[in-house]
C-alpha cells in the first residue's frame, strides 16, 4: 500500500478525540520515545520477532494503535478535572494517583456512589454522586450564555427530603478525625443521569499535617443524617477523645477503601529561600512542591513596619463601623495584599507559564500559589513570581521560585 493511501485509510479509521485527550497522548508518546532514546546503544537494536524496536518504530506502532481506537494506552478522563477547572488540563500522571468506582450503597432509597478519589501527596480529591429515586429528568437549570446547568433550591431540597448528605463538619481516615483543613473546598453540580447530584471536594491534608500511605479507610458523613444534638461536645463528651476530636460514629457514614500508594515519595520539593526586598514587604519562597497533579508554591512574608505606619497615617487606623468604632486595624494585607495576589508565574524571560490562572491565598505573613501540574524534569531554567501587565512581566521585584 502506498504511503498516501495508507494515510487516507488510517484517517478514515481515526476517531476525533478531545483536545485534552490529544495532549495526554502526546505526553505519553513523548515519555515512551524519551525512554527509548535514552537506552544504551547496545539495547536499542531492533530485533525481529519479539525484540526491542527503535524509537521510530515504537512511535509509529503507538500512533497506529491509538488511531485504531484501542483503550490500552488511553488515559481515563477523570471528572474531577472537568469540575475543578483550576486544576488545569488533566496531566499524564493522573491515572497513577486516581481511582474510580470505589463504593456504592443505597441509603433511604438514594444511591450513593464514590465515583473518584485521588491523592497527590498534599490534597485528597473526592467525587461522589447521589442518585435520587423515581426521577426521569436531569436536575438543574441552564444558566448563563454557555447554558451550564446549575442546581436549584428545589434540587438541593432533595437532601432534606430523603434525609441524606453531609451532616457534620468532620470525616475520618483510618478512624482518625479530620477537621476542616484550610485551603479545602467543594462544588455541587447536576449529574448526567436523571435525579443525580455530583459532589466534588478537595481536602488539604497537608494543612492538618496528615500524609497518606498505602491503603486507607475513608469514612464520610454523607449517609443518613444524624441529629447533631447527639454529637454535642457539651452533652456527649463520651463521643470525643482526649483531644476533643469526635470519635468515628457508628451511624450515618459511607465508608470505602482508597489506595494512596507511595505518592508521598513522588513529591519533588525545593526550598529556594531567596529574599526579595520591596518597599512594603520582604518575600521569599520557602517551599515548592511538584506533585503528580499540582504545583504548590509557599511564600513567607515580613512586613515593613514603616510602610504600614505610613499607610495608617494616610488612611487611618483601620476599618470602622457606622459609629466610627475600630472594627479591625489595617495590616500588611491592606498595603501589599493586592500586589501579592496579582503575581503570576513566569520563566526567566518573563513569559507567563499559565495564562488566565488564579490560585492565591494569603495572610499578612504568608501566601500560597497553586498551579496545574508541572513536570519537574522539564521545568524552565528559571521560574519567578512577578506582576504582569499587558502581557509583560515587571521583573523589578520578582520573587525567585527556581
N, C-alpha and C positions, 0 to 999 in steps of 0.2 A: 504494500500500500504506500502510495506517495505521501510525503510529509504533509502537504496541504490537505489532501483527502483525509488523512488521519486526524488533522486538527479539526476539520469540519465535523467528522463523526464524533470526536471527543466533545466538541461544543454541544452537539445535539444531546449527548448523554449527561451533560453537566447541568445541575440544577442551580438556580440563583440562590445565593446564600446571603444572610445579613452581613453588614459591614463588620460588626463585632466578631462574627464567626471567622470572617476572612482574615482579620487581624490576628486572631488566635492561631489560625492555621499557619500563617506566615511565621509567627514566632516559633511555633512548634517545628516547622521545617528548618528554620534557621538554626535552632538549637541542635537538631539532628545532624545537619550538614557541618556545623562547627565541630561537633563531636567527631565526625568522620575525618575532617581535615586535620584535626589535632592528633590523630592517631599516628603512631610511628610508621615510617615508610614500609617497614617490613611487614606490617599488618594491614596495609591498605591495598594490597594487590587483589584485584577482582578474581575470584575463582569460579569455575563452572560447577553447577550443581551443589548448592548449599554453602558456597563460600561467601566471603565478605565482599561487598560491592564498593566501587569507588563512590565518591561524593556525588558525581554527576548521575551515576546510575541510581543511587539511592534517592536523590532528589526527584528524578524522573518517575521512579516507582511510586514514591509517596504521593506526588501530584496526581498520577494516574489513578491510584487507589481512592484518593479523596474525590476526584472528579466523578468516579463511578458511584459515589454516594455511600461508601462504607462508613460505619459508625465507629470503627476500631480506633481511629485516632482523633475523632471529633470530640472537642471539648463540650461538656454539658453546659447548657445555658442556665445559669442559676438565677432564680427570681429575685434574690436579694440585690443583685446588681441592677436589675430593672427598677426596683423600688427606691433603693438608696443611691440615687444618681450621682451624689457627690463622691462615691467610690470610684467613679470613672469607668473606663472600659474594662470589662472583665479580663484579668490578666491570665496568661497561660498557666500560672501556678495555682489557679483557683481549685481545680479538681483535686489537688493534693491535700487540701485542708477543708474541703466542703463535703458534706454527706447529705443524702436525701431520703425522704420517706422513712423516718426513724421510728415512728409510732403512730397508731391511730386507735381511738376508742370513742364510744358513744356515751354522752352524759346528758341526761334529761332529754333524750331524743336528738341531741346535737352531735354531729360527727366532728370530733376534734382531731386534726392530723398535724403532727410535727413534720412539716414539709422539708425544711432545710435547716442545717446548722453548720457553722464554721467557726474556726478559731485560728487567729493569725499570730498568736503569742502575746497579744495586747488586748484584743477585743473579741468577745464572744458574740457571734451573729446568730439570730434565730428568726425563723419564719414559720408560722403555723396558721392553720385555717380553721374556721368554724363553718360548718355546713348545716344551716337551719332546715328543719324538715318541712315538707308539704309545699315547697315553693317551686314555681316553674319559670320564673323570670330572674334575670340578673339584678342584683341590688345596685343602688347608686343612681345618680343623675348626671348627665353630661353637663359640664360647666366649662366656661372659657372658650376661646376661639378654637382650641385644638380638640374640643369635645372630650376632654378627660373626665371620666366618671368619678364622682366623689360620693361618699356615704352621706346619707341624710339623717336627720334626727330620728326619723321613723326606723331606719335601718339599725341605728345604734341602740334603739329601744328593745331590739330583739334579745340583747344580752339580759336585760331585766326580765323580759317575758319568760325566758327559759332558765333564768337563774344560773347562768354560766359566765365565765370570763374572769379576768384578773380581779381579785378581791382583797389583796393585802400587798403592801409595798415591801416585798421580800421574795427571794427564791432560794433554792438550796442546791449546792453542789457537793456530792458525797456526804450529805447530811449537814453540811456547814451552811449557816445562814449568810446570804449575800444581801447587803443593804443597797440602797440606790447609789450607784457609783457616779461621781462627777464625769461629765462628758458622754453620758449614755442618752439614749432616746429611742423613739418608736414611731411607727406610722401604721395607720389602718386604711385599707383600700378595699373596694369591691373586688371579689374574685371573678374568675372566668367561668364559674359554674353557677347555676341558679341557687339563690339563697346563700351564697358564700361570702364571707368576710375574711380577708387575709391580713394578718398582723405581722409586722416586721419590726424587730428590735435589735439594738446593739448595746452591749454591756462592756464598759471599760474596766475589765477586771484588774488591769494593772494599777488603776487608781485605788483599788482595795488591797493592793499588794498580794494579789492572788494570781497564780500561774497554773495552767493545766498540763498534765502529762498522762498519756495513755488513756485508757477507758475511764470515764467518769459518769456518775449518775446525776442527772439534772432533774429537779422536781420544780415544776412551775405551778403557781396558784391560779390556774386557769380552768379548773373543772367546776364542780358545783360550788357556788358562792357560799361562804360560811359567815355566820353573824360575827361582826367584828367585836361585839361585846364579849364573846367567848375568848378573845385573844387580847384582852386589855392587860397591860403590864401591872396596873394597879390592882385589878380584881383577880387576875390569874397569874401571879408571879411564878407558879409552878411550871408554867409553859415556857419559861425563859431560863437560859443558863446563867452562870455567874457573871458573865459579861453583858447581860441583858439582851442577848440575841435570842430570837424566837426559835424554839426547838421545832424541828420539822413536824408539821401537823400530820395526823393520820387520815385527814379528810380534805377534799377539795383540791387535790393535786393531780397533775398529769405528769407522770414520771417516765423517763426514757434514758437510754444509754448512748453516750456520744464518745467516739474515739478521737481524742485530741492528739494522738500520735506523739512524735517528738518535735512538734512545731516550734516549741520554745528554743530548741537548739539551732533552728534555722534562721532566727532573727539576727540580722547583722547590725551591730551597734557601733557608733562612732561618737567621740566626745571632743569636738574641735576646741571649744572653750577659748575662743579668741575674742577679746572685748572690742566693741565698737562704742566709742565715746561721742555722744551727741550733746548739744547744749542742755537738753532736758533729761536725758537718761543714758546710763551705760548698759549696753545689752550684750549678752554672749549666748551662743548656742551651747547648752550643757550636754545635750544628747540628741542624736539622730538614730532612729530605729527603722531599718528597712525590713519589712516583714513580707511574707508571701502574698499579702493582699493590699497593704497600705504602706505609707511612709509617714512617720511621726517625727516632728521637729520640736524640741522643747527649749525654751529660752528662759534665762534668768535675767531680771532687770533691777538696776539700782537707781532710784530716782535722784535727781539733783535737787536738794532742798532749796537752793536759791531760786531755781526755776519755779518750783511750786509756790514759794513765797511771793515771787513777782506776779504769778497768776492770780493769787488771792488779793494782792494789792490792787489789781485792776478789776477783778470780778467780784470781790467779796469773799467771805469765809466759806461759803458753800451754798447748797440748795436750801431754800426757805419755804415754809408753809405760808398759807394765806395771811397769817398773823405776824409774819416776819420772824418766826422762830426757826432756828437752825435744825434742819432735818438730818443732813449729813454734810461733813466738810469736804471740800474739794481735795482730791488726791492726784497722784501722778496720772491716773487714768483719764482725768479731765484735761490734763496737759498734753500727754502724748499717746493716749489710747487710740485716737483716730489714726495717727501715723502708723502705729504698730499693726492695727487690723487691716490697713491698706497695703501692707507689704506683699510682694509676690516673689515666688521662687524663680530665679534666673540663673543662667550659666555665666561663665567668666566674661562673655561678650555682651551681657545684658539682655540676652534673648529669653523671653518668658517660656518656662517649661510647660506649665499648664494654664492655658488661657481661660478666662471666664470661670475660674475656680476659686471659691471662697471656703475657708475652713479654719478660722482662727477663734480661739477662746483665750481670755486673758484676765489678769488681775493687775494690781499695781506693781507686783514684783515678779510675775511670771507670765508667760504666754506659750501657747502651743498651736502649731500649724499641722494640719493633717492633709495629706495629698494622696492621690492614687499610687498604685504600685510602681516602683522603680527598681529595675534590675541592678543590684549593686555592682556587678561586673561590667555594666555598660553605662555607668554614670559619666557625665561630662567631667573634664579635669577639675573644674571649679563649680561650686554651687554657692549662691548668695541669696539672701532675702533683701529686696530693695523696693522702694516705691517706683511705680511705673505710671507715666503719663503720656497719653497719645502714642502708646506702643513703645516708648523709650524709657529705659531704666535709668534712674538717677543713682549712680554708684557712690555719691559723696559720703553717705552714711550707711552704706550697705553692710549687712551682717554676714560674716563668713559661716557657711554651712558645711562646705567641703573644700 
